Amino acid sequence: MKLLAITSCPNGIAHTYMAAENLQKAADKLGIEMKVETQGSIGVENQFTDEDIRQADGIIIAADKSVDKSRFVGKKLIAVGVQEGIRNPETLIKQMVRGEAPVYQGQGGSEGTPAKQTGAKQQNAFYRHLMSGVSYMIPFIVVGGLLIAIALSIGGVPTPGGLQIPEDSFWKTIEKLGAASFTFMVPVLAGFIAFSIADRPGLAPGIIGGYIAANGSFYGSEAGAGFIGGIIAGFLAGYVALWIKKWKVPKAINPIMPIIIIPVLSSLIVGLAFIYLLGGPIAQVFESLTSWLASMQGASSILLALILGAMISFDMGGPVNKVAFMFGSAMIAEGNYQIMGPIAVAICIPPIGLGLATFLFKRKFHDAERESGKAAFTMGLFGITEGAIPFASQDPLRVIPSIMVGSMAGSVIAMLGGVGDRVAHGGPIVAVLGAVDNILMFFVAVIVGSIVTALMIKLLKKDQVEPQLVGASAVEEAAPAIETPRPEAVRPASTPVSEVHRPVSKLTDIISLDLIEPSLSASTRDGVIDEMIAKLNVEGVLTSPAEFKQAILKREEESSTGIGMNVAVPHGKSAAVRKPQVVFGIKPEGVDWSSADGSPAKLIFMIAVPAENKGNEHLKILQMLSRKLMDDGFREQLLQVKSKQEAYELLDQVH
């Protein structure tokens, strides 16, 4: 008999590999051929081939997070929480051998069987679905924005009707290519949100719903519902498709459910909901906003500038943005260029300001965002506000207020400075082409607004990456990894908090004598957690002990990290962690950790990992530690140590 197994836990740090090790050991003991695929923080390892799946007699999934099961249709499948893979691997294998596993028919979607559904876990699922859509949308924003920017820069001509490219120009073709890319932006966003929720049956309804959301002609709106409408459409399509997937239908209909029935019904429900329920009220709100803005001129010009700046940046090319833009365009037709001036400034501030922030405050952004910052800055120069969308989608509560304040500041300066714009477009490109009145104040407004945005980002946004080396000497920067100490008096130096990323080749690269305690004093689980967090804090590993403790307790709520065999591995990913570190403590008499086997935790490893971190060598080491802890002899040796030095030398074997 040949079995396949997949293991995965929420953080992908420890339990993933412990479950893999125990399942493999149990299979070897029972004489069963098994291949285990791990889906941890370092990605998928030992991935199944088509031939593996074809030859497999059954699949065991021990996971607390989403696992794609579509590969296993028609195969016997058992899906349990990751703790079952650690604690009862033989039971799972014997259940498969006895033929007690059901055949997977594809009705369960792509979700694994979570051990426990908590509010926090549901919130993470929402974020995961949203980010799935955003990740697929970003290339369309970049391609569309840059192509339009190039076309406007080279082939654009200022006219009374706006910045335009002659119809017979080659650059008109380039502009159309960019416009086509933008056309797909919202449908792709909605489609892949729905895909993340309901798998392939949700893709078509999501794309159709996103297209309807972006095209107000379906429900009588000139502005449409923009990317916010796309998000709503994506989630609506995904959950409608997921709901239909759960229907009990005759077996004869099962094969056509994912390709006909689910997509057709979901598309109808989502499309009709937008056309008859959601689109109309939204259109009425925007029409009212337009009338209100038209009444705010003269003495209320400063307030008008504040409102226009806020609206332009609020949804970055979405419906609120479009209402303000159309109002400014209408004023141009009436010969009033002083309204479009502040709008032209506000249009470019979000992408320029965010691009500037990624240059000045790199710690606030992870690598991918810093790369996006370059494209956003360029798009801002050509008046394409959509360049800010990737940042706002990932951190709306901090990014949107930041760009709104910056755009409002720029708009007010433009209004006070008498900046006018004779074309329906924004950004420095219109000034370069001579369409702006009072060009000096235009650039002053853009620069000030962009700086304000960047400073707001610095104030509101949390650090995303490890601090860079500050004030350290070249010798410190090039220092080798920690070496194993020889005499008791010699101990490894604590790694400075400000160190840059260094290669990790063994466990003792991320643990020191100061992070080892052979005799923990606390007598409760939470007390031990506090005691170990205090050690991390003393070593300067944490920016906020309280925030890291929340991450640890959140993981414990999902399922206990007491894996049995007198071992507990509390762990958490958090922005409050500066660098990967491990704390090891021994509690000879043990402490209750709600382990499934009822054994008290005597060997406790606390693993701290930054939310965003360069390099993943430490994850490889933690994988090795997790598997090493399944070795009875290794655990017994650890229980016998009497000093920090003994423990350190034993842990140095993990590499």
N, C-alpha and C positions, 0 to 999 in steps of 0.2 A: 504493500500500500504506500502511496505517495501523497503527502499532505503539504499544503502551503499555509503559511500564517503571516498575518500583518499585525504589527504592534505599533501603537502611537498613543502618546499622552498629550495633554493640552500644551505643556511647555516643551515637550520633546527633549527633555534633558536627562532624566534618570529612568523613570518607569518604562519608557519605550524599550530601553536596552535590557532592563532587568527581566521584563516579560519575554523578550526574545531569547535571552539566555536560558530561562527556565523552560520554555517550550521546547527549545532545541535539546536540552538535557533530558527532558521527559521523553521526547521522541526517540532519542538514542537508547535510553533505558528500555523502552518498549519494543525496540527493533523496528521502528517506523522511519521511513525516509521522509525528511522534512526540510523545506527551505523557508527561511523567515525573512520577510521584507520589513525593514524598519523605516518609519516615516517620522524622523526626529527633526530637531532644529537645524541639523546640518544637511537636511534634505533626505531624499529617498535613497536607501542603500540596499544592495542585494535585490534589485528590482526584478520582478518576474518577467520572463519572456513569454511569448505566445505559446511556445512549446511547453514551458512549465505548466501553464494553465490548462493546456489541452490534455496533458498527462495526469493532472492532479485528480485524486479521488475525492478531495474535499478541501475546503478553505476554512481556517479559523481566523477571525478578526478580533483581536483584543485591543480595543481603542476607546479613548474618551473624546475623540474629535472626529470630524467628518472624514470618511474614507470612501473613495469611489468604488462602488461595487459593480458597476456596469460590465466590468471584465468577466464577472463570474456568473452571468446568467446561465441557468441550466446545471450549475454545479451545487453539490451539497455544501451548505454554508452555516457556520455558527458565528454569531456576532455577540460579543460580551464586552464588559469594561476591561480596561488594561489591568486592573487589580486581579481579575480572575486569571489572567495569563501568568501573573506572578505567583499567585497562591495555589491555584488548582490546575496546573497545566496537564497533569496526567488525566484528571477527570474529563477535561475537554477533549483530549485525544481519544480516550476510551469511548466517549460518547460518539465520536465520529466513527471509530472502528465498529461499534455496535449498530451503525446505520441509523442512529437516532436524530441525525441532522436533517432539517428540511431542505428541499431543493429551492435555490433562489430563483424567483421568477421575474425579478426586475421591478417589482411593485414597490419596494421599500425606498426607492430613490437612492441618493448617493450618501446619505447620512449614516455614519456609524451609530452604534448603540451607546449613548453616553451613560456614564455611571450615575450621573445625577444632574438634573436640569435645574440650574439656579438662575436668579435674575442676572447675575454678572455674566454667566455663560451665554444667556440669550442676548445680552447686550454685545458681547463679543461676536456672536453670530451675525447680528445686524451690521456691525462694522466690517466683518469679513465679506459679507455680500456686497456692501457698498464699495469696498476697495477692489473687489473683483471687477465691477463695472468700470470704476475709474481707471484701473490699470489698462484696460482695453481701449478706453476712450482717449487717453493721453496722446498716442501717436496720431490720431486724427486731428487733435488740436494743433499739434506741432506742425504737421504737414500742411494743413489748411492755412494756419496763421503765417507761416514763413513764405508759402507760395504767394499768398495775397500781398504780403508785405513787399516781396521782391517786385511783383507786378506793379504795385502802386508807386514804389520808389523809382523805378526806371521808366514805366510807361504811363504813369498818372498825369492827368492834366486838370488843373483847377477850373471849374465851371460854375455858373450860378446855381446849378442843380447839385453840386457836390464834387468831390474829387473823383474823376472818372477816367477810364481808359478807352480810347477810341475803339469802335467796334471792329475796324479793319486792322487793328494792331495785333502783332504776335503776342503781346503781353496780355491781351484780352483772353487768349487761350489759357495762359498761365493762371490768370485770375479765376477763370471758370474751374480749373482743376482744384484750386484752393477752396473755392466755394463748394465744390462737390464733396471735398473732404469734410468741411463743416456740416454739410447736410447729413452725413452719416454719424456725426458726433453724438447727438442725443439718443438716436435709436440704438447705437452700439452700447452706450452707457446702460440704457434700460434693458437691452437684451441680455447682457452678461450679468447684470444683477439678478435677473430672473433665472438665468442659467445656473448661477451659484446656488440659488434656492431650490430649484426643481430639476436640475440637470437638463439634458437636451430637450425634453418636452416644453420647457419654459422659454427657450431661446426665441422661437418665432413670435409668440405672443408678446414677449418683452420688446423686441425690435419694432413690431407693429404698434404697440402702445406708445413707445418712445417717439415714433414718427408722427403719430397723431398728436401727442403732447407738444411737439415742436412746430406743428403746422396749425395755427389758429383758424385756418379756413374751414376746418372741420366743425368748429363750434363758434364761428363768427367773431374771431379775435384777430386783430392785425399783429399783435405781439406774440401770440402763442404762449405756451407754458414754460419754455426754456429747459435748462438742465434740471431745475428743481422739479418740473413736471415729469421729466424723464426718470428721475429717481422714484417719484411716486408711482409712475407707470411700471417701472421695473419691479418694485416690491409687490405691487398689486398683481402683476402677471405671474410672478414667481409663486406667490402664495395661493393664487387661484389654481394654477397648474398643480401645485403640490396637493391641494385639497381634492382635485379631481383624480389624481393618481391614487388616492386612498379609497376611492369607491370600490365596492365589491361588485365585480362584473363576472359574467360567465367566462369560462376558460377560453371559449372560442373567440371572444372579443379581445382577450389580453394582448395578442400580437399587434393589433392595430391601435391600441390605446396610446402609445407614445408617439406614433407618427401621424395619426389622423384625429382621433377623438379629443385628446388633451390639447393639442395646439389649436384646433378649430374652435372648441368651446371656450378656451382661455382667451383667444384673440377676440372672439365675439363679446365676451363679458367685459374685458378691459377696454376695448374700443368703444362699445356703447356706453360704458360708465363715463369715459372722458367726454364723449360727444354730448350726452344728455344730462349728466350729473355734475361733472367737475369743470368742464371747459366753459360752459355758459356763465356760471357765477364768477369765475376768474376773469373772464372778459369784461363783465360789468364793473368789477372792482377797478380794473385798469382804465376803463373809460372815465370813471369817476375821478381817478387820480389825475388824468390828463386835464380835465376841466378845472380841477382844483389848482393845478400848477399854473394854468393860464391866468388865473385871477391874482397870482402873487407877483406882481411887478411894481415898479415905482419904489415907494418907500419900503417895501418888503424885499428889496433886491438881495440884501445880505442873507435873509432867511431863505429866500429862493435858492441862492447859491449853495447854502448848506444842504437843503433838501435835494437839489439836483446832484450834488456830489455824493450824497449818501445813496441815492437811488442808482446812480451809474455803477457804483462799486458793490452794491449789495449782492446782486446775483450775476455780475460780470457777463453781460451779453444776454441775460435771461429776460423774462417779461418785464420786471420792474425797470431794468436798465433800458429796455426798448421803449417804454412809455416816456421816460425822460428824454431819450434820444429823438424820438418822433416829435416831441414837443419843441425841442431845439430846432429841428429841421423845419417845422412849420413856421417858426419865427423867422427863419432865413427867408422863406418865401414871402413874408410880409415886410422884408427889409430890415428886420431887427437882428443884427449879428451879435449883440451883446449877451444873448442867452446861450448861443452855441459856444461862445468863447470859454466860459467856465466848464461846460460839458466836454469840450475838446481837451481841456486840461485833466478833468477827472477820468476821462476814458483811459489815459495812458498811465496814470499814477499806480494803480494796483500791480500791473506786471513789472513796471520799472522799479517800484518800491520793494517788491518781493525779490526781484533779481538783485537789487542793491543789498538787501538783507542777507542773501545767501553769500555775497562776497564779503560783507563786513562781519557778520555774526555766524560763522560756519558751524559753531557748536549747536545752533538751534535747528539744524537740518541734517538729515542723513544723506548719504552719498547720492542717491537717486534724485533727491530734491535739489541738491546743489547743482547737479547737471541740468535739471529742469529750469533752475534759476537763470542760466545763460540764455536758454530759449525764450523764457518769459521776458527778460530784459530787452532782447531784440524785438520781440513782438510788441512790446510797449512803445518802442521808438516809432513803430508804424501804426500806433493807435488801435491795437488789438487787445481789448480787455480780457478776452478769453484765456490769455496766457497765464492768468492768475488762478484759473479754475482748479488745476491739480492741487495747488496748495490749500485752497479753501475747502476742497472736498475731503482732504485728509485731516484737517484740523480747523473746522469751521468756527468753533467758539472763540478761537484766538486770532485766526487770520482775517475773518470777515470784519470784526470790529477794527482791526489795525488798518486795513485798506480803506474802510469807510472814513476813519478819522483823517487819514492822509489825503483822500480825495476831497473831503470837505474843506480842509485847510487850503488846498490848492485852488478849489473853486472860489472860495471867498477872496483870495488874493487876486485871482483873475477878474472877479467882478469889481473889486475896488480899483484894480489897475486899468480898467477899461479895455480888457482883452476882448476882441471880437473874432469871429470865425465865419468866413463867407462860404464855406463848403460844409456839407454834412459828413464830417469825418473829424478824427482827433489825433493827438499825438504830435511829436516833433516833425513828422513828415509833412503835415499841412503847413507848418511854419516855414520849413525849408522851401516849399513850393510857392510861398508868397501868399497864402490864403488867410493869414492871420493879421489882425490889426494890433499894434503895440506888441511887437514880437519880443522885446526885452522882458516885459512883465509876464508874457506867456512862459518863457523859459524859467523865470524866477519862480512862478507858481508851480511849475512842474518839478523843479529841483526841491523846493521847500516841501511840497506834498510828498514826494518820494522819500525824502529824509525822515519826515514825520512817520510815514508808514514803516520804514526800517526800524526806527527807534521804538515804535509800538510793538513790533515783532520781538525786539530784544526784551522789552518789558514783560510781555504777556506769554511768550512761547517758552516752553521748557527746553532745556538742553537735550539733544537727541544723540549725541556721540560723546565718546570719551574726551576729556579735556586734552588739548595739545600741550606739548612740552613747553613750559614757561619758566625761564630763568634757570634751566638746568644746563649743566656744562656738557660739552661734547663728549666727555668721558662717560658721564651718566647716561647720555643718550645711546652710546655704543656699548654700554655694559652688558656682559653676557647674562644669560638666565641664571637663576639661583642654582648653586651647586650644593650637593649633599654635604652637610657638615661632618667633619671627622671627630675631633674631640668634643666632649660635652660642653667645654667652655666656648667653643666656636659655634655660632648660630647664624643662619642666613639673615642678611639685612632685609628689613621690610622694604618692599617695593614702593617707591615714592608715588604718591597719588597722581602726580602730574606726568607720569611716564607715558610715552607713546606706546603704540602696539608693538609687542615683542613676540617672537615665536614661542609657542608653548609646546614642549616635547614630553613632559611628564607631570604627574600630579603635583609634585613639590614646586613646580613653577608658579602654581596658583594657591599654594598654602605655605605658611611659615610657622616657626615655633610659636610665635605670638598668637596664632590662630588655632592652636591645639590646646585642649584642656582635658587632662587624664582623669579628672575628678570633678564633674559638674556639681554645683551646689544646689541648683533648683530642684524642686520635687514634683513639679507639674509640667505638662507639655508647654503651656504658654510661658511658664517661667524659664524653661530651657531655651525657648525661642528668644526671649528677651536677653538672656545671658549671652547667647551666641551672637545676636545682633549687636550687642554692646561691644564685643570684641572687634567686629567689623568696623564699627564706628570709631573706636580708638585708633585703629590702623588707617583711618581716613578713607575707607573704601566707599562710604555712603555719604550722600548729600543730605538725606533725610531718613533717619532710622524709622520714623513713624510710617513713611510712605512705603519703605521696603517691607516693614512688618505687615502692612495691608496686603502686599503681593503674596507674602508667605501664607497668611491666613486665608486669603482668597483661594489659593491652591488647596489648602487643607479642607475647605468647604466643599470643593469638587469631589474629593475623595481623600481619605487619610493617606499620608506619605509614610505611615508605619507599614512597611512591607512584610512584616513578620520576621522570624528568625532573629529576633532581638535587634533589628535594624530599622532606623527611620532616616529618610532622606528629604527633609523639608527643603524646598527650593522655590525660587521665584525670579522672574524677569521684571526689571523695573528701571525706569529712567533715573531712579535715585541711586543706582549702582554705577560707580565710576569705572570699574574694571572687574573682570571675572575673578572670583575668589571662592575658596572653600574653607569652612570652619569645621573642625572635627572635635567632638567631645565624647567622653565616656561617662556613663552613669552606671557604676557597677551593680547597684541594686535595681536599676531599671526605672522607667517612668511610663505610665499608661499613655499609649499613642493610638489607641483604637485600632490596633492591628487585627487583621482578620483571624489570625491564628491565636489571638489572645496573649501573645508574648509581649512583655514589656520591652520598651526600646532601651538598649544599653549602648549601642554604637550609633551615634547620631552625626550625620554629615549635613551641614547646611550649605547649599550651593547658591551663590549670588551671581547673577548674570545681567549685564546691562540690557535695556530694552533694544538698543541699537548698538552693535559692536563690530569693529573691524576685525576680520579674521575669525575663523571658527575652530582653531586648533584646540581651544579649551573644551569645546563640545566633544571632540574626539577623545580627550582625556577623561571627561566625565562619563562618556560611553564605556570606556575601559574600566573605570572605577565601578560603575553600575554592575558590569558583568563580573568583576572581581569579587564583589560583595556576595555573589551567589556561591562562592567557593567556601565550603565549610571550614577548611583548614585556615584560610586567610582570616575569617571572622574570629576563629578561636585564638589566633595569634594576637589580633588586635585587643581582644578582651583581656589578655594577659599582660599588656604593657603597663609599666609603672611610671614612666616619665615621658615628657614631651619629646625628648630625643629618641627614645625607643619607637614611639609612634611615628615620628618623622622618617626614621630610617626604614620602617616597614612600608609606609606610604610611598616612599621613593621607588618602590618596586613597580608602582603603577605607571606604566609608560607605553 
